[in-house]
Amino acid sequence: MSTDTGNVMTIILLTILISSINSFVASPLIKSLYRQHTIPLIFGLTNSDDEVAIDKPTIAIIGSGAVGCYYGARLWETNEYQIKFHMRGDHYTTSIEKGLMVTSVEGDIFIPPDELLAYNRTEDIGKSDWVIVALKSTGIGSIPELLEPLLKESSRVLAIMNGLVDEDIIRLIEGQGDDEEPFLTKCAATYGGMALLCSNKKGPGHVDHSYAGKLTASLSKSSSIADIGAHERAMIDLWKPTRGFEFVYDPCLTRARWSKNLWNLPFNGISVAMNVTVDKIVQDEGLRRLSYKIMDETLAVANEDINQRGFSDTGYLGEVEKEQMMALSDAMGPYKTSTMLDFRNERKMEVKVSQGKASTMMGYVKDILCVKS
């Protein structure tokens, strides 16, 4: 072989090698591993930006759908936290390749693929300072498996979910039975989160927020009574840097959960039963009247539950909250409730956990009220 031929072959081989390396480095998997600090940590290739990111409080978003992606993106845009999204299926593959897009009436957010920390296994996320669970209540049974790799003694868990689920979540985290009084050992605190948010997943990698967004949170359980005040302050501080929605801390979780039920029970129920959007419910005289009737029943049960748990009547829900929910619905437009979307797409609906427990309690409390009268 001549020298010239040898040089040509060397150049060809180098070209092929460089092309292969470029393809390898540019692959979504490698990009994802680098963003997740796996490759830099293996080879000791961290830079100052990586170190700053690692020092930021870590927030794991479990259930990165319409709710989780919206609030997760709002936290991400503050640049105060390291946000790690747990995703599945084509939502995951599209997001790591093209980024996560959140279109919003309060300002769009785009997390580019080279900045998005997305994972399809919670084992790869690592221990987290905060875990925000935004699963539908139909997925509540997966909480032990999903959260176990994330929790450390100082972790705080916020469950932005529908229904009276808070004691169930603690028992699932701890592996406790239904007949046991729930207590915490695997994390520092759990909170209930109530989202009055009109948001839908439009497709893989795209969530659209069309209206409202108020988020209410309340402490559910602390591993130490002495730390209750610190947990309340930590929750308030978590959302301080965010924009695009109102955040409220309610010291009474029972009231906060029933306040959300004041909307969920009439509007999710009627939207499925009649297969109509929210605007049709509020504009139809009969359906509007039915909504008010369900709200009135919910108020009676809610206030009795608040009373049974030892809170004073100053914390009762009433006409103000009822009219606030109706005013919210009046301005909502042709919004498709999540339960109606599940019904139309033949998916499991949030009935047993989200509405079933509340309905059962309504029957029980009605009996108490009848005895009292």
C-alpha positions, 0 to 999 in steps of 0.5 A, spaced: 500 500 500 502 506 497 503 512 502 498 516 499 493 510 499 495 509 507 493 517 508 487 516 504 484 510 508 487 514 515 482 520 513 476 516 511 477 512 518 478 518 522 472 521 519 467 515 520 470 515 527 468 523 528 461 522 525 460 516 530 462 520 536 458 526 534 452 521 533 453 518 540 454 525 543 448 527 540 443 522 542 437 523 546 440 518 551 447 521 552 444 528 552 439 526 558 445 522 562 449 529 561 444 533 563 442 528 569 450 529 571 451 521 570 456 522 565 460 528 568 460 525 575 463 518 572 468 522 568 469 528 573 467 533 568 463 538 572 463 545 571 461 551 576 454 551 573 453 543 574 455 545 581 450 550 582 445 546 579 447 540 584 446 545 590 439 547 588 434 544 592 431 538 588 424 537 586 421 531 583 415 532 579 411 525 580 405 525 575 408 530 569 401 531 566 397 537 565 397 539 573 405 537 574 408 540 568 404 546 569 406 547 576 413 544 575 415 549 569 413 555 574 418 552 579 423 551 573 422 558 570 424 561 577 431 558 576 431 557 584 430 549 584 433 543 580 426 540 577 426 533 575 420 531 571 418 523 572 415 522 565 412 516 561 411 513 554 411 518 548 411 524 553 417 522 555 421 521 549 418 527 545 420 531 551 427 529 551 428 530 544 424 536 543 423 540 550 417 541 554 412 546 552 407 549 556 402 554 553 399 559 558 394 565 559 399 567 564 405 567 559 408 561 555 414 557 558 419 552 554 424 548 557 429 546 552 431 539 551 438 541 553 435 544 560 430 539 561 431 534 567 426 528 565 426 521 567 422 515 566 424 511 572 424 514 579 430 510 581 434 515 576 432 521 580 435 520 586 433 523 593 429 529 593 428 535 598 421 536 595 416 531 592 410 533 588 405 528 587 400 530 581 398 523 580 390 522 578 387 518 584 386 512 580 394 512 580 394 512 588 396 505 588 403 506 585 405 511 590 410 506 594 414 504 588 414 511 585 416 515 592 421 510 595 427 511 591 426 519 592 425 519 600 430 521 605 429 523 612 428 531 610 424 530 604 417 533 604 411 531 600 406 535 597 400 531 594 396 535 589 391 530 588 383 530 588 379 527 593 380 526 601 387 522 600 391 524 605 391 519 610 391 514 605 398 517 602 401 516 608 399 509 609 402 507 602 408 511 604 409 507 610 406 501 608 401 501 614 394 498 614 387 501 614 386 500 621 392 504 624 393 511 625 398 514 620 404 516 622 411 518 618 418 515 619 420 515 611 420 523 610 419 529 614 412 532 612 406 531 607 402 536 605 395 536 601 395 540 595 388 543 591 389 546 584 383 550 581 387 549 574 384 549 567 390 545 564 390 539 559 395 535 556 395 537 548 399 532 546 406 529 548 411 534 550 405 540 550 401 542 556 396 548 555 393 552 561 387 556 559 384 559 565 385 560 573 391 556 577 390 557 584 394 552 588 392 551 596 396 547 600 396 545 607 400 540 612 397 533 613 402 530 617 409 532 620 414 527 623 415 531 629 410 536 632 416 541 634 417 542 626 410 544 624 411 551 624 417 550 620 414 546 615 408 551 614 414 556 613 417 551 608 411 550 604 410 558 603 417 559 601 417 554 596 412 558 592 414 565 593 419 566 587 413 563 582 408 567 578 402 565 574 398 563 579 395 565 586 398 560 592 394 560 598 396 556 605 391 554 609 392 551 616 386 547 616 387 541 611 380 538 612 377 545 610 381 546 604 380 539 601 372 540 602 373 547 599 376 543 592 370 538 593 365 544 592 367 544 585 369 537 584 363 534 586 358 538 582 362 539 576 366 533 575 359 529 576 355 533 572 360 533 566 360 526 565 353 524 567 351 529 561 357 529 557 358 537 557 363 542 558 363 547 564 360 552 560 354 548 558 352 546 565 352 554 568 348 556 562 343 551 563 338 553 568 336 546 570 344 544 571 346 550 574 340 549 579 343 542 580 350 544 581 347 549 587 344 543 590 350 539 590 354 544 593 349 545 598 349 538 600 357 538 600 357 544 605 353 541 610 357 535 610 364 539 610 362 543 616 360 537 620 366 534 618 370 540 620 366 540 626 368 533 628 375 534 627 375 539 633 375 545 629 371 551 630 365 554 626 369 560 624 373 555 619 366 553 616 365 554 609 359 557 606 355 562 601 362 566 600 366 559 598 360 557 594 359 563 590 366 563 588 366 557 585 360 558 581 363 565 579 370 561 577 365 556 573 362 562 569 368 565 567 371 558 565 368 557 558 368 551 554 372 547 559 373 539 559 373 537 566 379 531 567 373 526 568 369 528 562 376 527 558 377 520 561 370 518 560 370 520 553 377 517 552 375 510 555 380 511 561 379 509 568 375 515 571 377 518 578 371 516 582 372 511 587 378 515 591 376 522 588 369 522 589 367 515 592 370 517 599 367 524 599 360 521 597 360 515 602 362 521 608 356 525 605 351 519 607 354 518 613 354 525 616 347 526 613 345 520 618 349 524 624 345 531 622 338 527 622 340 524 629 342 531 631 335 534 628 
